[in-house]
Amino acid sequence: MNIKDFGGLEVEIRPYRSKDEIGWVRCRTLSFLDTAYFDHVLNKKETYQNPAIELVAIENEQIVGLLDIEYEKTEKSICTKGEGLGGMIWHIAVHPDYRRRAIGTRLLKTAEKIAEEIGLNYLEAWTRDDRWVNEWYVKSGFDKVYSYLQVFMAGDKEINKAIKVNDPQLKVIQAFAHYSGEDKEEGVKSNFERVHECNCYEKNLI
């Protein structure tokens, strides 16, 4: 599918191919650098146990956008919140030099059409607290249905607040935790330097 994006450039939306892997990894890495996922780096593309919709956006033979949705054949086998068969958006990214050209929206619309054709009832997505990313999901018709905190701990001060180690020869240098309680502001955000709200979004297709 060839489209003219809002910048007037011709962008091809097509299925991912194995030869796209290097370009896929580069695009994903660059797109995450200025987000809350800046350190969530992959050195190869993920593969899925279940069927998946895997799309890339191409301009001048370069991958400038990508979207992966792993979808269910059995309810609640991948997704957690919706009713019926769901598709989980594991990756959606646009190269930073190609943003604000509706490439992400075009990828999503193409994926939604495929998802509807194969009988999915909804899409689910999780993202951290970058305001512009959350606003994009809302603008794209998703509803926020759940959230919790992701807590990164580093240094003795933070580690000692949360972790007790019984072996004196074992020293924890860094740790990552989930917090789903109510005391988010005083109990967690005020005690740890790097805390992200992780939000679950859902969009009904039928």
C-alpha positions as CSV (number, residue, x, y, z in Angstrom):
1,M,0.0,0.0,0.0
2,N,1.5,3.3,-1.1
3,I,0.2,6.5,0.6
4,K,1.0,10.1,0.6
5,D,1.5,11.2,4.2
6,F,0.9,14.6,5.6
7,G,4.4,15.7,4.6
8,G,3.7,14.9,1.0
9,L,6.1,12.0,0.9
10,E,5.2,8.6,-0.5
11,V,5.3,6.0,2.2
12,E,4.7,2.3,1.6
13,I,3.0,0.3,4.3
14,R,3.6,-3.4,3.9
15,P,4.1,-6.6,5.9
16,Y,7.5,-7.1,7.7
17,R,10.0,-9.4,5.9
18,S,12.9,-11.2,7.5
19,K,15.4,-9.1,5.6
20,D,14.0,-6.0,7.3
21,E,15.4,-6.9,10.7
22,I,18.4,-4.6,10.8
23,G,16.3,-1.6,9.7
24,W,13.5,-2.6,12.1
25,V,15.9,-2.6,15.1
26,R,17.5,0.7,14.1
27,C,14.1,2.4,13.6
28,R,12.8,1.1,17.0
29,T,16.0,2.1,18.8
30,L,16.1,5.6,17.5
31,S,12.4,6.1,18.0
32,F,12.7,5.2,21.7
33,L,15.7,7.4,22.6
34,D,13.7,10.5,23.6
35,T,11.0,8.6,25.4
36,A,10.6,6.9,28.8
37,Y,11.7,3.7,27.1
38,F,15.1,5.1,26.2
39,D,17.0,2.1,27.7
40,H,14.7,-0.6,26.5
41,V,16.9,-1.7,23.6
42,L,16.6,-4.8,21.5
43,N,19.4,-6.2,19.2
44,K,17.0,-8.3,17.2
45,K,13.4,-8.4,16.3
46,E,11.1,-10.4,18.6
47,T,9.3,-13.4,17.3
48,Y,5.9,-14.5,18.6
49,Q,4.4,-17.8,19.7
50,N,1.0,-16.7,18.3
51,P,-0.1,-15.2,15.0
52,A,0.9,-11.6,14.5
53,I,0.3,-8.6,12.4
54,E,3.7,-7.2,11.6
55,L,3.9,-4.0,9.5
56,V,6.6,-1.6,8.4
57,A,6.5,1.8,6.8
58,I,9.1,2.3,4.0
59,E,10.4,5.5,2.4
60,N,13.4,5.5,0.1
61,E,14.1,1.9,1.0
62,Q,14.4,2.8,4.7
63,I,12.2,1.6,7.5
64,V,10.7,4.7,9.0
65,G,7.9,3.1,11.1
66,L,6.8,-0.2,12.5
67,L,4.0,-1.9,14.2
68,D,3.7,-5.4,15.7
69,I,0.4,-6.9,17.1
70,E,0.4,-10.4,18.4
71,Y,-3.2,-11.7,18.5
72,E,-5.2,-14.3,20.3
73,K,-6.9,-17.5,19.0
74,T,-8.1,-18.1,22.5
75,E,-9.6,-15.4,24.7
76,K,-7.2,-14.0,27.4
77,S,-4.2,-16.0,26.2
78,I,-2.3,-12.7,25.5
79,C,-4.4,-9.7,26.5
80,T,-5.7,-9.0,29.9
81,K,-8.4,-6.4,30.0
82,G,-10.9,-6.7,27.1
83,E,-13.7,-9.0,26.2
84,G,-13.5,-11.4,23.2
85,L,-10.4,-12.0,21.1
86,G,-7.7,-9.3,21.5
87,G,-4.5,-8.2,19.8
88,M,-1.6,-6.9,21.8
89,I,0.4,-4.0,20.4
90,W,3.9,-4.9,21.4
91,H,5.7,-2.4,19.3
92,I,4.7,0.8,17.5
93,A,7.4,3.3,16.5
94,V,8.2,6.0,14.0
95,H,11.7,7.2,13.2
96,P,12.2,10.6,14.9
97,D,13.1,12.2,11.6
98,Y,9.7,11.2,10.2
99,R,7.3,12.1,13.0
100,R,4.3,14.3,12.6
101,R,3.6,12.8,9.1
102,A,0.8,10.5,10.3
103,I,2.9,7.4,9.7
104,G,2.0,5.9,13.1
105,T,-1.7,6.6,12.4
106,R,-1.5,5.0,9.0
107,L,0.2,1.9,10.4
108,L,-2.5,1.6,13.1
109,K,-5.3,2.1,10.6
110,T,-3.9,-0.6,8.3
111,A,-3.4,-3.0,11.3
112,E,-7.0,-2.3,12.5
113,K,-8.4,-3.2,9.1
114,I,-6.5,-6.5,9.1
115,A,-7.5,-7.1,12.8
116,E,-11.2,-6.6,11.9
117,E,-10.9,-9.0,8.9
118,I,-9.5,-11.8,11.1
119,G,-12.2,-11.2,13.7
120,L,-10.5,-9.5,16.6
121,N,-12.7,-7.7,19.1
122,Y,-10.2,-5.2,20.5
123,L,-6.6,-4.0,20.7
124,E,-4.6,-3.6,23.9
125,A,-1.5,-1.5,24.4
126,W,0.8,-0.6,27.3
127,T,2.9,2.5,27.4
128,R,4.8,4.6,30.0
129,D,4.1,8.2,30.9
130,D,5.3,10.2,27.9
131,R,2.5,12.7,27.6
132,W,2.6,12.9,23.8
133,V,2.4,9.2,23.4
134,N,-0.6,8.9,25.8
135,E,-2.3,11.7,23.9
136,W,-1.8,9.9,20.7
137,Y,-3.5,6.8,22.0
138,V,-6.5,8.8,23.2
139,K,-6.7,10.7,19.9
140,S,-6.6,7.3,18.1
141,G,-9.7,6.1,19.9
142,F,-8.2,4.2,22.8
143,D,-9.4,4.3,26.4
144,K,-7.2,4.1,29.4
145,V,-8.3,1.2,31.5
146,Y,-5.6,0.5,34.1
147,S,-2.2,1.8,35.3
148,Y,0.5,0.8,37.8
149,L,4.0,2.1,38.6
150,Q,7.3,0.8,37.2
151,V,10.1,1.5,39.7
152,F,13.8,1.6,38.8
153,M,16.2,1.4,41.8
154,A,19.9,2.2,41.9
155,G,22.4,3.0,44.6
156,D,22.5,1.9,48.2
157,K,20.0,4.5,49.4
158,E,17.2,3.3,47.1
159,I,18.1,-0.4,47.2
160,N,18.2,-0.5,51.0
161,K,14.7,1.1,51.2
162,A,13.1,-1.8,49.3
163,I,15.3,-4.9,49.3
164,K,16.7,-7.0,52.1
165,V,19.5,-9.4,51.2
166,N,20.3,-12.3,53.5
167,D,23.6,-13.2,51.9
168,P,26.3,-10.6,53.0
169,Q,28.3,-11.6,49.9
170,L,25.5,-10.7,47.5
171,K,25.1,-7.0,46.7
172,V,22.2,-5.7,44.7
173,I,23.4,-2.9,42.3
174,Q,20.1,-2.2,40.4
175,A,16.6,-3.4,40.6
176,F,13.3,-3.1,38.7
177,A,9.9,-3.5,40.4
178,H,6.1,-3.1,39.8
179,Y,3.9,-1.2,42.3
180,S,0.1,-1.5,42.0
181,G,-0.8,-0.1,45.4
182,E,-2.6,3.1,46.3
183,D,0.2,5.0,47.9
184,K,1.8,6.1,44.6
185,E,2.8,9.7,45.4
186,E,4.2,9.6,48.9
187,G,5.1,5.9,49.2
188,V,6.8,5.4,45.8
189,K,7.4,8.5,43.7
190,S,8.9,10.5,46.5
191,N,11.3,7.7,47.5
192,F,12.8,6.7,44.1
193,E,14.3,8.9,41.4
194,R,13.1,7.0,38.4
195,V,9.4,6.0,38.5
196,H,7.1,5.6,35.5
197,E,3.4,5.2,35.3
198,C,2.6,2.4,33.0
199,N,-0.8,2.8,31.3
200,C,-3.0,0.2,29.7
201,Y,-5.1,1.3,26.7
202,E,-7.9,-0.5,25.0
203,K,-9.7,0.1,21.7
204,N,-12.8,-1.8,20.7
205,L,-13.0,-2.8,17.0
206,I,-16.5,-4.3,16.9
